[in-house]
Amino acid sequence: MGDVSYSPRREHVKNILVTGVGGGVGQSVLKALAQTSYGVVATDSEVLAAGLHAAPRAYRGLYASDPRFIDRLVEICLAEQCGLIFVGHDVELLPLSENIDRFTAQGIVPVISAPEIVRLCDDKLQTSAFVGSLGLPTPATQKLCDVEEFEGPVVLKPQRGGARSRSTFVARTEREFELFRQLVDPENCIVQEYIEGDEYTCGSVTLDGNCLGVIVMRRILRDGDTYKAFVEHNPELEATVRTIVEALKPFGACNIQLRVRDGQAYVFEINARCSGTTAARALAGFNEPKIIADYVLGGAAPTFSISEVTILRYWQELVVPNADIEQLRDTGFLSGGGKRL
C-alpha cells in the first residue's frame, strides 16, 4: 500500500529518542531498549510521566497539538545526537508522519509509516475493509448510523481513536445495545460483530517492504491492557500477519489484534507502531526496537530467537525525588541516570 524505506545510517549514531513515555507503549519501548547498548533519551509533555524518570536523559516535550511540537522534537534529537525516534503515543503518529522530511533532512529517522497507513490503521472501518480486500476474515463492521436492527452480540467502539478499549461496549442483547448507543458519539462509532474466542496480539517488523519477523501471543486482558500473555509458535497466524503487513507495507513495528473462532482468525485491529507488549515480546526473544535500530543505525540483518513462554504483568512502583520533578518543570531537562521500569 505505502512504503517508507531508508538507507542504513552511520554506525556511530547510537542514541534513540522515545516519545510519549507517560503511556504504556512508550514505556514498553524504553524497557525493550534497556536490554540494548543504545543510548536512550525520553520525552513527554507531562513532568510526572514515569518514563521521564526511568530514562538516562529526559526532556519535557510539547503536546502533539502544539504548533511547535515537531520543532521541539528536532531540537532534542540534535542536542542529543539521536538518529532514531520511536513514537509512544497514538496522537503523535500523524504529525510525525506528515513531517518525516523535517527529520530526515537532519539525519534523523522517525520509525513511522506513511500518512495514508497511519490514517487507515486509526480508522477501524477502513481497517476492516482493507483486511477483507486481502481475502482474510474480519468481523462484520458498519457505522452505528447504518445499523437498522440489532444482530448480536456486537461491539460498539470508536471508529477513530479509542486506545485501550476506551468507550468500547459489548452488547449481547438488544436492550444493552439500545443503552450503550446512548453512551457513544454516533458520528464516531462502529458496530462490529463480536467474535467469541481466544484473543491474540501479534507483533511484526517490516523494513523496506519486507516482513522480517512475526511473534504471536495469546493474551488475557484487564481494562484493555494485556494482563497475561502466552507466546506461541503458530504458523497459521504468522502467515495471516505476513499477508497483512506485506500488503500494507508499514515501516517498522506493526501490531495486529485478532480473535480465533472455530480455528479461524478474525483480524479486527491494526496498529502501525510498537505496542504496549513490546517489552514482553523482547523478553520472549523478539525485540522489535532493537531489530529496527540494528538495521537502520547499523545496517545489521535481524537476528532473534523466540521462546514459547508465559509472561505475567504487574504494577511496579517508581520512587522519584521531588527535586527531579521540579527540575523538569523548571528547566525541561533531567539527567537522572535512569531507573529500571
C-alpha positions as a Markdown table, in Angstrom:
| # | Residue | x | y | z |
|---|---|---|---|---|
| 1 | Met | 0.0 | 0.0 | 0.0 |
| 2 | Gly | 2.6 | 2.5 | 1.1 |
| 3 | Asp | 6.3 | 2.1 | 1.6 |
| 4 | Val | 8.8 | 4.1 | 3.6 |
| 5 | Ser | 12.4 | 3.0 | 3.4 |
| 6 | Tyr | 15.7 | 4.4 | 4.5 |
| 7 | Ser | 19.3 | 3.5 | 3.8 |
| 8 | Pro | 21.1 | 2.2 | 6.9 |
| 9 | Arg | 22.7 | 5.0 | 8.8 |
| 10 | Arg | 26.2 | 5.6 | 10.0 |
| 11 | Glu | 27.0 | 3.1 | 12.8 |
| 12 | His | 28.4 | 5.6 | 15.4 |
| 13 | Val | 25.0 | 7.2 | 15.9 |
| 14 | Lys | 23.8 | 5.2 | 18.9 |
| 15 | Asn | 21.2 | 7.4 | 20.7 |
| 16 | Ile | 17.5 | 6.9 | 20.3 |
| 17 | Leu | 14.6 | 9.2 | 21.3 |
| 18 | Val | 11.4 | 7.7 | 22.6 |
| 19 | Thr | 8.3 | 9.9 | 22.8 |
| 20 | Gly | 5.1 | 9.6 | 24.8 |
| 21 | Val | 6.8 | 7.9 | 27.7 |
| 22 | Gly | 3.9 | 8.6 | 30.1 |
| 23 | Gly | 1.9 | 5.8 | 28.5 |
| 24 | Gly | 2.2 | 2.0 | 28.1 |
| 25 | Val | 3.6 | 2.0 | 24.5 |
| 26 | Gly | 6.4 | 4.5 | 25.2 |
| 27 | Gln | 7.3 | 2.8 | 28.5 |
| 28 | Ser | 7.4 | -0.6 | 26.8 |
| 29 | Val | 9.8 | 0.7 | 24.2 |
| 30 | Leu | 12.0 | 2.1 | 26.9 |
| 31 | Lys | 12.1 | -1.3 | 28.6 |
| 32 | Ala | 13.0 | -3.1 | 25.4 |
| 33 | Leu | 15.8 | -0.6 | 24.6 |
| 34 | Ala | 17.1 | -1.0 | 28.2 |
| 35 | Gln | 18.2 | -4.5 | 27.1 |
| 36 | Thr | 20.5 | -3.0 | 24.4 |
| 37 | Ser | 23.6 | -0.9 | 24.2 |
| 38 | Tyr | 21.8 | 2.1 | 22.7 |
| 39 | Gly | 21.8 | 5.4 | 24.4 |
| 40 | Val | 18.1 | 6.3 | 25.2 |
| 41 | Val | 16.5 | 9.7 | 25.5 |
| 42 | Ala | 12.9 | 10.1 | 26.6 |
| 43 | Thr | 10.4 | 12.9 | 26.1 |
| 44 | Asp | 6.8 | 13.6 | 27.3 |
| 45 | Ser | 4.7 | 16.7 | 27.8 |
| 46 | Glu | 3.9 | 15.8 | 31.4 |
| 47 | Val | 6.6 | 16.1 | 34.1 |
| 48 | Leu | 5.0 | 13.2 | 36.0 |
| 49 | Ala | 5.4 | 10.8 | 33.1 |
| 50 | Ala | 7.1 | 7.7 | 34.6 |
| 51 | Gly | 9.3 | 7.2 | 31.6 |
| 52 | Leu | 10.9 | 10.5 | 32.0 |
| 53 | His | 12.2 | 9.4 | 35.4 |
| 54 | Ala | 13.3 | 6.0 | 34.1 |
| 55 | Ala | 15.5 | 7.1 | 31.2 |
| 56 | Pro | 19.1 | 8.1 | 31.4 |
| 57 | Arg | 18.3 | 11.5 | 29.9 |
| 58 | Ala | 14.8 | 13.1 | 29.6 |
| 59 | Tyr | 13.2 | 16.2 | 28.2 |
| 60 | Arg | 9.8 | 17.8 | 28.7 |
| 61 | Gly | 8.2 | 17.9 | 25.3 |
| 62 | Leu | 5.1 | 19.5 | 23.9 |
| 63 | Tyr | 1.6 | 18.3 | 23.2 |
| 64 | Ala | 1.1 | 16.9 | 19.7 |
| 65 | Ser | -1.4 | 19.7 | 19.1 |
| 66 | Asp | 1.2 | 22.4 | 19.8 |
| 67 | Pro | 2.4 | 24.1 | 16.6 |
| 68 | Arg | 6.0 | 23.8 | 17.9 |
| 69 | Phe | 5.7 | 20.1 | 18.6 |
| 70 | Ile | 7.9 | 19.0 | 15.6 |
| 71 | Asp | 10.4 | 21.8 | 16.2 |
| 72 | Arg | 10.9 | 20.6 | 19.8 |
| 73 | Leu | 11.5 | 17.0 | 18.8 |
| 74 | Val | 14.1 | 18.1 | 16.2 |
| 75 | Glu | 15.7 | 20.3 | 18.8 |
| 76 | Ile | 16.0 | 17.4 | 21.3 |
| 77 | Cys | 17.3 | 15.0 | 18.6 |
| 78 | Leu | 20.1 | 17.4 | 17.6 |
| 79 | Ala | 21.0 | 18.2 | 21.1 |
| 80 | Glu | 21.3 | 14.5 | 22.0 |
| 81 | Gln | 22.6 | 13.2 | 18.6 |
| 82 | Cys | 19.6 | 10.9 | 18.2 |
| 83 | Gly | 19.5 | 9.1 | 14.9 |
| 84 | Leu | 16.2 | 7.3 | 15.5 |
| 85 | Ile | 12.7 | 8.1 | 17.0 |
| 86 | Phe | 10.2 | 5.7 | 18.4 |
| 87 | Val | 6.7 | 7.1 | 18.8 |
| 88 | Gly | 5.0 | 6.2 | 22.1 |
| 89 | His | 1.6 | 7.9 | 21.8 |
| 90 | Asp | -1.1 | 7.5 | 19.1 |
| 91 | Val | -1.8 | 11.2 | 18.8 |
| 92 | Glu | 1.8 | 11.8 | 17.8 |
| 93 | Leu | 1.8 | 9.4 | 14.9 |
| 94 | Leu | 0.2 | 11.5 | 12.2 |
| 95 | Pro | 2.1 | 14.8 | 13.0 |
| 96 | Leu | 5.4 | 12.9 | 12.8 |
| 97 | Ser | 4.3 | 11.0 | 9.7 |
| 98 | Glu | 3.4 | 14.2 | 7.9 |
| 99 | Asn | 6.7 | 15.8 | 8.8 |
| 100 | Ile | 9.1 | 12.9 | 8.1 |
| 101 | Asp | 11.2 | 15.1 | 5.7 |
| 102 | Arg | 11.8 | 17.6 | 8.6 |
| 103 | Phe | 13.7 | 14.9 | 10.4 |
| 104 | Thr | 15.4 | 13.1 | 7.6 |
| 105 | Ala | 16.9 | 16.4 | 6.4 |
| 106 | Gln | 18.7 | 16.4 | 9.8 |
| 107 | Gly | 19.8 | 12.8 | 9.5 |
| 108 | Ile | 17.1 | 11.6 | 11.9 |
| 109 | Val | 14.9 | 8.6 | 11.1 |
| 110 | Pro | 11.4 | 8.5 | 12.7 |
| 111 | Val | 10.1 | 4.9 | 12.9 |
| 112 | Ile | 6.8 | 5.8 | 11.4 |
| 113 | Ser | 4.7 | 4.7 | 8.4 |
| 114 | Ala | 3.4 | 6.9 | 5.6 |
| 115 | Pro | 0.4 | 9.2 | 6.5 |
| 116 | Glu | -2.1 | 7.0 | 4.5 |
| 117 | Ile | -1.1 | 4.0 | 6.5 |
| 118 | Val | -1.4 | 5.8 | 9.8 |
| 119 | Arg | -4.9 | 7.1 | 8.8 |
| 120 | Leu | -6.1 | 3.6 | 7.7 |
| 121 | Cys | -4.9 | 2.0 | 10.9 |
| 122 | Asp | -6.6 | 4.7 | 13.0 |
| 123 | Asp | -10.0 | 4.1 | 11.2 |
| 124 | Lys | -11.5 | 0.7 | 12.2 |
| 125 | Leu | -14.0 | 0.9 | 9.3 |
| 126 | Gln | -11.1 | 1.3 | 6.8 |
| 127 | Thr | -9.1 | -1.4 | 8.6 |
| 128 | Ser | -11.9 | -3.9 | 8.2 |
| 129 | Ala | -12.3 | -3.1 | 4.5 |
| 130 | Phe | -8.6 | -3.4 | 4.0 |
| 131 | Val | -8.4 | -6.8 | 5.7 |
| 132 | Gly | -11.4 | -8.0 | 3.8 |
| 133 | Ser | -9.8 | -6.9 | 0.5 |
| 134 | Leu | -7.0 | -9.4 | 1.1 |
| 135 | Gly | -9.5 | -12.2 | 1.3 |
| 136 | Leu | -9.0 | -12.6 | 5.1 |
| 137 | Pro | -11.9 | -13.0 | 7.6 |
| 138 | Thr | -12.7 | -9.9 | 9.6 |
| 139 | Pro | -15.7 | -9.2 | 11.9 |
| 140 | Ala | -18.7 | -7.7 | 10.1 |
| 141 | Thr | -18.4 | -4.0 | 10.7 |
| 142 | Gln | -20.6 | -0.9 | 9.9 |
| 143 | Lys | -21.2 | 2.6 | 11.2 |
| 144 | Leu | -23.6 | 2.9 | 14.0 |
| 145 | Cys | -25.8 | 5.2 | 12.0 |
| 146 | Asp | -26.2 | 2.5 | 9.3 |
| 147 | Val | -27.5 | -0.2 | 11.8 |
| 148 | Glu | -31.1 | -0.9 | 11.1 |
| 149 | Glu | -31.7 | -3.7 | 13.6 |
| 150 | Phe | -29.7 | -5.4 | 16.4 |
| 151 | Glu | -28.0 | -8.6 | 15.4 |
| 152 | Gly | -25.9 | -9.5 | 18.4 |
| 153 | Pro | -23.7 | -9.9 | 20.1 |
| 154 | Val | -21.8 | -6.9 | 18.8 |
| 155 | Val | -19.1 | -4.4 | 20.0 |
| 156 | Leu | -19.6 | -0.7 | 19.9 |
| 157 | Lys | -16.3 | 1.1 | 19.6 |
| 158 | Pro | -14.9 | 4.4 | 18.3 |
| 159 | Gln | -14.3 | 4.4 | 14.5 |
| 160 | Arg | -11.2 | 6.5 | 15.0 |
| 161 | Gly | -9.1 | 6.7 | 18.2 |
| 162 | Gly | -10.2 | 4.8 | 21.2 |
| 163 | Ala | -6.9 | 3.3 | 22.6 |
| 164 | Arg | -7.0 | 0.7 | 25.3 |
| 165 | Ser | -10.7 | -0.2 | 24.7 |
| 166 | Arg | -11.9 | 3.3 | 25.8 |
| 167 | Ser | -15.6 | 3.9 | 25.0 |
| 168 | Thr | -15.9 | 0.3 | 24.0 |
| 169 | Phe | -19.0 | -1.7 | 24.9 |
| 170 | Val | -20.1 | -5.3 | 24.3 |
| 171 | Ala | -23.8 | -5.6 | 23.7 |
| 172 | Arg | -25.2 | -9.1 | 23.9 |
| 173 | Thr | -28.9 | -8.2 | 24.0 |
| 174 | Glu | -31.0 | -5.6 | 22.2 |
| 175 | Arg | -31.6 | -3.8 | 25.5 |
| 176 | Glu | -27.9 | -3.5 | 26.1 |
| 177 | Phe | -27.4 | -2.2 | 22.5 |
| 178 | Glu | -30.0 | 0.5 | 23.0 |
| 179 | Leu | -28.4 | 1.5 | 26.3 |
| 180 | Phe | -24.8 | 1.6 | 25.0 |
| 181 | Arg | -25.7 | 3.5 | 21.8 |
| 182 | Gln | -26.7 | 6.4 | 24.1 |
| 183 | Leu | -23.2 | 6.5 | 25.6 |
| 184 | Val | -21.2 | 6.8 | 22.4 |
| 185 | Asp | -20.6 | 9.5 | 19.8 |
| 186 | Pro | -22.9 | 8.5 | 17.0 |
| 187 | Glu | -20.6 | 10.2 | 14.4 |
| 188 | Asn | -17.6 | 8.3 | 15.5 |
| 189 | Cys | -18.8 | 4.8 | 16.4 |
| 190 | Ile | -18.8 | 1.5 | 14.6 |
| 191 | Val | -20.8 | -1.7 | 15.4 |
| 192 | Gln | -18.7 | -4.8 | 14.9 |
| 193 | Glu | -19.6 | -8.4 | 15.2 |
| 194 | Tyr | -18.3 | -9.8 | 18.5 |
| 195 | Ile | -16.1 | -12.8 | 18.0 |
| 196 | Glu | -16.1 | -15.4 | 20.8 |
| 197 | Gly | -12.7 | -17.0 | 21.2 |
| 198 | Asp | -9.1 | -16.6 | 22.2 |
| 199 | Glu | -7.6 | -13.2 | 21.6 |
| 200 | Tyr | -4.1 | -12.7 | 20.2 |
| 201 | Thr | -1.8 | -9.8 | 19.8 |
| 202 | Cys | 0.8 | -10.3 | 17.1 |
| 203 | Gly | 4.0 | -8.2 | 16.6 |
| 204 | Ser | 5.9 | -7.8 | 13.4 |
| 205 | Val | 8.8 | -5.9 | 11.9 |
| 206 | Thr | 8.7 | -4.7 | 8.3 |
| 207 | Leu | 11.6 | -2.9 | 6.7 |
| 208 | Asp | 12.0 | -1.9 | 3.0 |
| 209 | Gly | 8.6 | -3.6 | 2.4 |
| 210 | Asn | 9.7 | -7.0 | 3.7 |
| 211 | Cys | 8.4 | -8.7 | 6.8 |
| 212 | Leu | 11.4 | -9.7 | 8.8 |
| 213 | Gly | 9.7 | -11.4 | 11.7 |
| 214 | Val | 6.5 | -12.2 | 13.5 |
| 215 | Ile | 5.7 | -13.1 | 17.1 |
| 216 | Val | 2.3 | -14.4 | 18.2 |
| 217 | Met | 1.0 | -14.0 | 21.7 |
| 218 | Arg | -2.4 | -15.2 | 23.1 |
| 219 | Arg | -3.5 | -12.8 | 25.7 |
| 220 | Ile | -5.8 | -12.2 | 28.6 |
| 221 | Leu | -7.0 | -8.6 | 29.0 |
| 222 | Arg | -7.7 | -6.4 | 32.0 |
| 223 | Asp | -9.1 | -2.9 | 31.4 |
| 224 | Gly | -8.0 | -3.0 | 27.8 |
| 225 | Asp | -4.4 | -3.9 | 28.5 |
| 226 | Thr | -2.6 | -7.3 | 28.2 |
| 227 | Tyr | -2.5 | -8.8 | 31.7 |
| 228 | Lys | -1.2 | -12.3 | 30.9 |
| 229 | Ala | 0.5 | -13.3 | 27.6 |
| 230 | Phe | 1.3 | -16.7 | 26.2 |
| 231 | Val | 3.9 | -16.8 | 23.4 |
| 232 | Glu | 3.0 | -19.4 | 20.7 |
| 233 | His | 4.6 | -20.8 | 17.6 |
| 234 | Asn | 1.6 | -20.6 | 15.4 |
| 235 | Pro | 2.4 | -20.9 | 11.6 |
| 236 | Glu | -1.2 | -20.1 | 10.6 |
| 237 | Leu | -1.5 | -16.9 | 12.5 |
| 238 | Glu | 2.1 | -15.9 | 11.5 |
| 239 | Ala | 1.0 | -16.3 | 7.8 |
| 240 | Thr | -2.0 | -14.1 | 8.4 |
| 241 | Val | 0.2 | -11.4 | 9.9 |
| 242 | Arg | 2.7 | -11.6 | 7.0 |
| 243 | Thr | -0.1 | -11.4 | 4.4 |
| 244 | Ile | -1.4 | -8.2 | 6.0 |
| 245 | Val | 1.9 | -6.4 | 6.6 |
| 246 | Glu | 3.4 | -7.3 | 3.2 |
| 247 | Ala | 0.3 | -5.7 | 1.6 |
| 248 | Leu | 0.2 | -2.7 | 3.9 |
| 249 | Lys | 3.9 | -2.1 | 3.9 |
| 250 | Pro | 4.3 | -0.3 | 7.2 |
| 251 | Phe | 7.7 | 1.0 | 8.3 |
| 252 | Gly | 9.0 | -0.7 | 11.5 |
| 253 | Ala | 6.8 | -2.4 | 14.0 |
| 254 | Cys | 3.2 | -3.3 | 13.3 |
| 255 | Asn | 0.8 | -4.8 | 15.8 |
| 256 | Ile | -2.2 | -6.9 | 14.7 |
| 257 | Gln | -5.0 | -7.9 | 17.0 |
| 258 | Leu | -7.3 | -10.8 | 16.2 |
| 259 | Arg | -9.6 | -13.5 | 17.7 |
| 260 | Val | -9.8 | -17.1 | 16.8 |
| 261 | Arg | -13.2 | -18.8 | 16.5 |
| 262 | Asp | -13.6 | -22.4 | 15.4 |
| 263 | Gly | -10.0 | -22.4 | 14.2 |
| 264 | Gln | -10.4 | -19.3 | 12.0 |
| 265 | Ala | -8.6 | -16.0 | 12.7 |
| 266 | Tyr | -10.6 | -12.8 | 12.5 |
| 267 | Val | -8.5 | -9.6 | 12.4 |
| 268 | Phe | -10.1 | -6.6 | 14.0 |
| 269 | Glu | -7.3 | -4.1 | 14.6 |
| 270 | Ile | -4.0 | -3.0 | 13.1 |
| 271 | Asn | -1.6 | -0.6 | 14.8 |
| 272 | Ala | 1.3 | 0.6 | 12.7 |
| 273 | Arg | 3.6 | 1.2 | 15.7 |
| 274 | Cys | 5.1 | -0.5 | 18.7 |
| 275 | Ser | 2.8 | -2.0 | 21.3 |
| 276 | Gly | 2.2 | -2.0 | 25.0 |
| 277 | Thr | 3.5 | -5.5 | 24.8 |
| 278 | Thr | 6.8 | -4.6 | 23.0 |
| 279 | Ala | 8.8 | -5.2 | 26.2 |
| 280 | Ala | 7.1 | -8.5 | 26.8 |
| 281 | Arg | 8.0 | -9.6 | 23.3 |
| 282 | Ala | 11.6 | -8.6 | 23.9 |
| 283 | Leu | 11.6 | -10.8 | 26.9 |
| 284 | Ala | 10.5 | -13.7 | 24.7 |
| 285 | Gly | 13.3 | -13.0 | 22.3 |
| 286 | Phe | 11.7 | -10.7 | 19.7 |
| 287 | Asn | 13.0 | -7.2 | 20.5 |
| 288 | Glu | 11.3 | -5.1 | 17.8 |
| 289 | Pro | 13.1 | -1.8 | 18.7 |
| 290 | Lys | 16.5 | -3.5 | 18.7 |
| 291 | Ile | 15.8 | -5.2 | 15.4 |
| 292 | Ile | 14.8 | -1.9 | 13.8 |
| 293 | Ala | 17.6 | 0.1 | 15.4 |
| 294 | Asp | 20.3 | -2.5 | 14.4 |
| 295 | Tyr | 19.1 | -2.3 | 10.8 |
| 296 | Val | 18.6 | 1.4 | 10.5 |
| 297 | Leu | 21.5 | 2.6 | 12.5 |
| 298 | Gly | 24.0 | -0.2 | 11.8 |
| 299 | Gly | 22.8 | -2.0 | 8.7 |
| 300 | Ala | 22.7 | -5.3 | 10.6 |
| 301 | Ala | 20.4 | -8.1 | 9.5 |
| 302 | Pro | 17.8 | -9.1 | 12.0 |
| 303 | Thr | 18.6 | -11.8 | 14.5 |
| 304 | Phe | 16.2 | -13.2 | 17.0 |
| 305 | Ser | 15.1 | -16.5 | 18.6 |
| 306 | Ile | 11.5 | -16.6 | 20.0 |
| 307 | Ser | 10.8 | -18.7 | 23.1 |
| 308 | Glu | 7.4 | -20.1 | 24.0 |
| 309 | Val | 7.0 | -18.6 | 27.4 |
| 310 | Thr | 4.2 | -17.2 | 29.7 |
| 311 | Ile | 4.5 | -13.6 | 30.7 |
| 312 | Leu | 2.7 | -12.2 | 33.7 |
| 313 | Arg | 2.4 | -8.4 | 34.1 |
| 314 | Tyr | 2.1 | -6.5 | 37.4 |
| 315 | Trp | 2.3 | -3.0 | 38.8 |
| 316 | Gln | 5.6 | -1.6 | 39.9 |
| 317 | Glu | 6.4 | 1.5 | 41.9 |
| 318 | Leu | 8.9 | 4.1 | 40.8 |
| 319 | Val | 10.1 | 6.5 | 43.5 |
| 320 | Val | 11.0 | 9.9 | 42.2 |
| 321 | Pro | 12.7 | 12.7 | 44.2 |
| 322 | Asn | 10.6 | 15.8 | 44.3 |
| 323 | Ala | 13.7 | 17.8 | 43.2 |
| 324 | Asp | 13.7 | 15.8 | 39.9 |
| 325 | Ile | 10.1 | 16.8 | 39.2 |
| 326 | Glu | 10.9 | 20.5 | 39.9 |
| 327 | Gln | 14.0 | 20.3 | 37.7 |
| 328 | Leu | 11.9 | 19.0 | 34.8 |
| 329 | Arg | 9.2 | 21.6 | 35.4 |
| 330 | Asp | 11.7 | 24.5 | 35.6 |
| 331 | Thr | 14.4 | 23.5 | 33.0 |
| 332 | Gly | 12.6 | 21.0 | 30.8 |
| 333 | Phe | 15.6 | 18.6 | 31.2 |
| 334 | Leu | 16.6 | 15.8 | 33.6 |
| 335 | Ser | 19.7 | 13.6 | 33.7 |
| 336 | Gly | 19.0 | 11.1 | 36.4 |
| 337 | Gly | 21.0 | 8.1 | 35.2 |
| 338 | Gly | 17.9 | 6.1 | 34.5 |
| 339 | Lys | 15.9 | 3.8 | 36.9 |
| 340 | Arg | 14.6 | 0.4 | 35.7 |
| 341 | Leu | 10.9 | 0.3 | 35.0 |
